[in-house]
């Protein structure tokens, strides 16, 4: 910032800090509660708090000796510097805590600057953009300690820092309440969709039918010619597995492919345009339609279903999303860590079959109601996006000196900076 507000000064983060360092991963980690909590990047939440409930532990010897350098204190500021970059939170406890090498910690000189002011400053678009631009582009993006130390900080008087933090937190609290209401509304939309499907699929009074009597059910390939991952290609015949199905759609950005020779060797799992694919292992119930003229192969994680008409296909699609289908899954749940179904199980699933005219009518009624739900959900998503943008706008205004009025009686930040320099020199002489 070229034109700082009156009373503000500019300096590098290192000038304000007693310590800027990072953690290390110990050779031994304990899952059970041992002595000190050991944090990874995922313990710094998206809401800029520290999750101390879901972490590993290290013993006292490791904490106080091997990892002595990164023993945390109350008011230390944590910044993620590998993988997910730029997350930030303040330690607000005197518990024994340590960190791995993907987290940097900043320890400020006492009373030099509000740790929460610095946290919000680092989270501001001003700093986040600079950190992203300076990140090393590797398989795992990372920031060096030198980059963190060289962060330019615009410092207001200490009292103004505190007022800025109070104002930010007050505004964020209002926004968070709005986000909470919008998130609940979005969940209600999901419940509404489920209730619509339950209403239509539970009321059909036709003769009892099964999936096997209405559809051809074919296993995906899992024979001896199943290609290993390192033999798959980036171009060729699509090889569809569970990871390629998301939100009832086929993800093409992560599709692997087979060569023509590999394709010819596989006997089962050949997919045709219009087939419905269903996961039967792990994420049971994930499904999508395959809309490609080009052939493909479904892996053993995916089951292939074929229908006779477009109406029947769409009717099947909504059935697979309905509570009725998931109730059928529960009947065949084997209770193992890796749940799975077989094609034989699926053939026994109850299916509320009815004539084509009735199926078409049901699909039309569902889509009419879903269209309204989609429009409401779109408005909710737009408002959620605006809420996040509003937070960024508040942070930008705060660190440009435009969020709160200044008090001419505040001690200028230049005096504060001189005190910090004096304290630093005393420490260096010790």
Helices and strands as residue ranges (DSSP letters): E 9-12, H 13-16, E 17-22, E 36-39, G 41-43, E 56-58, H 60-61, I 62-66, G 68-70, E 77-80, E 88-90, E 97-99, E 103-108, H 115-123, H 125-134, H 145-149, E 152-155, H 158-202, H 211-214, E 216-219, G 229-231, E 237-240, G 242-244, E 245-246, E 249-250, E 256-258, H 260-265, E 270-271, E 276-279, E 287-289, E 296-298, E 302-306, H 310-321, H 323-331, H 343-347, H 356-398, H 413-429
